Amino acid sequence: MKISVIVPVYNVENYLEKCLNSLVNQTLQEIEILVINDGSKDDSQKIVEVFQRKFPQKIKTFVKENGGLSDARNFGIDRATGEFIAFVDSDDYVSENMLEEMCDLAKRHEAEIVICNLQKVNENGNVTQKLTQIPNLPEKIDLEKHFSVFSDISYFACNKIFKRELFEGKRFQKGMHFEDIELIPQILLQCKTLVKTDAFHYQYLERSNSISKSHTERGLDILKAVKNVEKSFKNSVYSSKQKELQGFQILEGVYTFLAYLAFVKEDEVYQKMSLELKRFIKERKISTFEILKYQRFGKNYLLSLPLKKQFYYLLYFFGLEKIIRKII
């Protein structure tokens, strides 16, 4: 098999058929689709079994006790046999030639990771946001020459394929709320060559009842994830590239964290998380000026955001949290 596609399933009966249809109809035939039922209590398993009977050569089904997204992905990694591994969330779907194009690119350029663009869609299938991943670099990316990628890219697992060997000794951390931010950068640090396609192959469904809509103290996992990446960075071949490490700390540890913090409703939890962020920034000796001048893809990140977000971030950086809370 060229690619093992890992699909964790948990109570997604309304979306699963569309997801699996997009996978069994891939133009690349040499794939295995590992569907991991992570203790679903709805009719998801019935849908999986229909597909398994219809496509027995492609779909492998597994049922396990609920352990969360990371645990289900790890279960799939342990059983994958493909040269590459892909992750597709069971409420999302992909274009029919996604895996073929990405596999061809990996072979052509001898790349360890291939990245495609993705777009957010609503439940009616309408595109709500296009997420271009690496707009300013060539198709083949030599990390030694273009290590700015480390602090620029979005660390989704779902819009990439990975050489299976990259996961030797590495797994998603069970119970962590932002497992992609914790593991995928560590995987990238093992690589020499990335490849990108400008195609918007991955369709990311924004569900109104998604877990990502609930903002709690678990958001502190973002900072834990960044700290774990810092440890791997120190021991990597790229350890001297401190500018890019700081960029990663600012993008994920500051901006991503603040974007999450904005939706935390309980004042006590908000204050605790805000205090942790300030400690994080202070310990790394990151100045407000460095945060404000941070560049992503060669452009000032803050100025690239909508005015409402710029206003929110500026109020926070200048200590006007009480105004933020009143506005939100």
C-alpha positions in Angstrom: 0.0 0.0 0.0 1.2 3.5 -0.8 -0.9 5.3 1.8 -2.6 4.4 5.0 -5.5 6.7 5.7 -6.5 6.8 9.4 -10.1 7.9 10.1 -11.1 8.1 13.8 -14.8 7.8 14.3 -16.9 9.1 17.2 -20.6 9.8 16.9 -20.5 11.2 13.4 -23.4 9.3 11.7 -24.6 12.5 9.9 -21.2 13.1 8.2 -19.4 9.8 8.0 -20.9 8.6 4.6 -19.6 11.7 2.8 -16.2 11.3 4.3 -15.9 7.6 3.4 -17.2 8.2 -0.1 -14.5 10.7 -0.7 -11.9 8.1 0.3 -13.1 5.0 -1.4 -13.4 7.0 -4.6 -9.8 8.2 -4.6 -8.1 8.0 -8.0 -5.1 6.4 -6.2 -6.0 2.7 -5.8 -3.2 1.5 -3.6 -4.6 2.8 -0.3 -5.9 1.2 2.9 -8.5 3.1 4.9 -8.3 2.3 8.6 -11.6 3.3 10.2 -11.2 3.4 14.0 -14.6 3.4 15.9 -13.6 5.1 19.1 -16.6 3.9 21.2 -19.4 5.6 19.2 -22.9 5.4 20.7 -24.8 6.3 17.5 -25.2 4.4 14.2 -21.7 5.2 13.0 -20.6 1.5 13.1 -23.5 0.5 10.9 -22.4 2.9 8.2 -18.8 1.7 8.5 -19.9 -1.9 8.1 -21.8 -1.1 4.9 -18.7 0.4 3.4 -16.5 -2.4 4.6 -18.7 -5.0 2.9 -18.8 -3.0 -0.3 -15.0 -2.2 -0.3 -13.4 -5.1 1.6 -10.0 -4.6 -0.1 -9.8 -0.9 0.9 -11.5 -0.6 4.3 -10.2 -2.1 7.5 -12.5 -1.6 10.5 -11.7 -1.6 14.2 -13.8 -1.0 17.3 -12.3 0.1 20.5 -13.3 1.7 23.8 -13.4 5.5 23.8 -10.0 7.0 24.3 -10.2 10.3 22.4 -8.8 11.5 19.1 -5.1 11.0 19.9 -5.7 7.5 21.1 -7.7 6.5 18.0 -5.0 8.0 15.7 -2.3 6.1 17.6 -4.3 2.9 17.3 -4.3 3.4 13.5 -0.6 4.3 13.3 0.2 1.0 15.1 -1.7 -0.9 12.4 -0.8 1.1 9.3 1.2 -0.7 6.5 1.4 2.1 3.9 4.6 3.9 2.9 2.8 7.1 3.9 0.2 7.9 6.5 -2.7 10.4 6.2 -5.2 11.5 8.7 -8.8 12.4 7.8 -11.3 13.5 10.4 -14.6 11.6 10.0 -16.7 14.7 9.6 -14.5 16.1 6.8 -14.0 15.0 3.2 -11.3 15.3 0.5 -11.1 15.8 -3.3 -10.9 12.6 -5.3 -7.3 13.1 -6.5 -5.9 14.4 -3.2 -3.9 11.2 -2.3 -2.7 10.6 -5.9 -1.3 14.0 -6.4 0.3 14.2 -3.0 1.9 10.7 -3.3 3.2 11.6 -6.8 4.8 14.8 -5.4 6.4 12.9 -2.5 7.9 10.4 -4.9 9.1 13.0 -7.4 10.9 15.2 -4.8 11.8 12.4 -2.3 9.9 14.4 0.4 9.0 13.2 3.9 5.9 15.4 4.2 3.5 16.8 1.5 1.1 19.6 2.4 -2.0 20.7 0.6 -4.3 23.7 1.1 -7.6 23.3 2.9 -10.8 25.2 3.1 -13.5 25.5 5.7 -17.0 24.5 4.6 -20.4 24.7 6.4 -22.9 21.9 6.7 -24.4 22.9 3.3 -21.0 22.4 1.6 -20.4 26.1 1.1 -16.9 27.3 1.4 -16.6 29.8 4.3 -12.8 30.3 4.4 -9.9 29.3 2.2 -6.7 28.5 4.2 -3.7 28.8 2.0 -0.8 27.1 3.7 2.5 28.1 2.1 1.9 30.9 -0.4 5.4 32.3 -0.9 7.6 29.2 -1.4 8.3 26.8 -4.4 6.8 23.4 -4.7 9.8 21.7 -3.2 11.0 23.1 0.1 14.5 22.5 1.4 14.1 23.0 5.2 17.7 24.0 5.7 17.2 26.9 3.2 13.6 27.7 4.0 13.2 27.0 7.7 10.8 30.0 8.0 8.3 27.3 7.3 8.6 26.1 10.9 7.1 29.2 12.2 4.7 29.9 9.3 2.7 26.8 8.6 -0.5 25.6 10.3 0.1 22.4 12.1 -3.0 20.5 11.1 -2.4 16.8 10.7 -5.3 16.4 8.3 -3.9 18.2 5.2 -0.6 16.4 5.0 0.8 13.0 4.2 3.8 11.7 6.2 6.4 9.0 5.6 5.4 6.3 8.0 9.0 6.1 9.5 8.5 9.6 10.9 6.2 8.1 13.6 8.8 5.6 14.9 8.9 6.3 18.6 6.4 9.2 18.3 2.7 9.3 18.9 -0.1 11.8 19.6 -0.2 12.6 23.3 -3.4 11.0 24.7 -5.7 13.4 26.5 -4.1 16.5 25.0 -6.6 19.0 23.6 -4.2 20.4 20.9 -2.4 17.2 19.9 -1.5 18.4 16.4 0.4 21.5 17.7 2.3 19.2 20.0 3.3 16.4 17.6 3.4 17.7 14.0 6.2 20.2 14.6 8.2 17.5 16.3 7.7 15.3 13.2 8.7 18.2 10.9 12.0 18.6 12.8 13.0 15.2 11.6 12.6 16.2 7.9 14.8 17.6 5.3 12.3 18.1 2.4 8.7 19.2 2.3 6.5 19.5 -0.8 3.4 21.6 -1.2 0.5 21.6 -3.7 -1.6 24.7 -4.1 -4.8 22.6 -4.5 -7.5 23.0 -1.9 -7.9 19.2 -1.4 -9.1 19.1 2.1 -12.6 20.2 3.1 -12.7 21.0 6.8 -16.3 21.0 8.2 -17.2 23.7 10.7 -19.8 22.0 12.9 -22.0 24.1 15.1 -21.8 21.5 17.9 -18.1 20.8 17.5 -15.8 20.3 20.5 -13.7 23.2 19.2 -16.6 25.5 20.1 -16.3 24.8 23.8 -13.5 26.9 25.3 -12.3 25.8 28.7 -9.2 25.6 30.8 -8.1 22.8 28.5 -6.8 25.6 26.2 -3.8 25.6 28.5 -2.7 22.5 26.5 -1.6 24.9 23.8 1.1 26.2 26.0 2.0 22.6 27.1 2.3 21.6 23.4 4.6 24.5 22.6 6.8 23.6 25.6 7.1 20.0 24.4 8.1 21.2 20.9 10.7 23.4 22.5 12.4 20.4 24.0 12.5 18.5 20.7 13.7 21.7 19.0 16.7 21.9 21.4 17.8 18.4 20.4 17.1 18.7 16.6 19.5 19.5 13.8 17.8 22.9 13.5 18.5 23.9 17.1 20.6 26.9 16.1 17.7 28.6 14.3 16.4 30.5 17.3 14.6 33.2 15.2 12.3 30.5 13.8 11.7 29.0 17.2 10.6 32.4 18.6 8.3 32.8 15.6 6.7 29.4 16.5 6.4 30.5 20.1 4.7 33.7 19.1 2.3 32.3 16.5 1.2 29.2 18.5 2.0 30.1 22.1 0.7 33.7 21.9 -1.6 34.4 19.0 -3.2 30.9 18.8 -3.6 30.9 22.6 -5.1 34.4 22.6 -7.5 33.5 19.8 -8.7 30.6 22.1 -8.8 32.7 25.2 -11.1 35.3 23.6 -14.0 32.7 23.8 -13.4 31.6 27.4 -16.6 32.8 29.2 -15.8 32.1 32.9 -13.9 35.1 34.4 -11.9 32.9 36.9 -10.7 30.5 34.2 -9.9 33.5 31.9 -7.8 35.1 34.5 -5.9 31.9 35.3 -5.2 31.3 31.6 -4.2 34.9 31.0 -1.7 34.7 33.9 -0.2 31.5 32.4 0.2 33.3 29.1 2.0 36.2 30.7 4.3 33.8 32.5 5.0 32.0 29.2 6.0 35.2 27.5 8.1 36.5 30.4 10.0 33.2 30.8 11.0 33.3 27.1 11.9 37.0 27.2 9.6 37.8 24.3 8.9 41.6 24.2 5.6 43.2 23.1 7.5 44.7 20.2 8.6 41.3 19.0 5.1 40.0 19.2 3.7 43.0 17.3 6.4 42.9 14.5 6.1 39.1 14.0 6.0 38.2 10.3 4.3 35.2 8.8 4.9 34.5 5.1 7.0 37.6 4.9 4.2 39.9 6.0 3.3 41.5 9.4 0.9 39.0 10.9 -1.1 41.4 13.1 -1.7 43.7 10.2 -2.9 40.8 8.0 -5.8 40.1 10.4 -9.3 41.6 10.3 -9.6 44.9 12.2 -11.7 43.3 14.9 -8.9 40.9 15.7 -6.2 43.5 15.5 -8.1 45.6 18.0 -8.5 42.6 20.4 -4.8 41.7 20.3 -3.7 45.3 20.7 -5.9 45.8 23.8 -4.5 42.6 25.3 -0.9 43.4 24.6 -1.3 46.9 26.2 -2.9 45.5 29.4 -6.5 46.5 28.7 -8.0 43.1 29.5 -11.0 44.6 31.4 -12.1 46.4 28.2 -11.7 43.1 26.3 -14.0 41.3 28.7 -16.7 43.9 28.5 -16.6 43.9 24.7 -16.7 40.1 24.5 
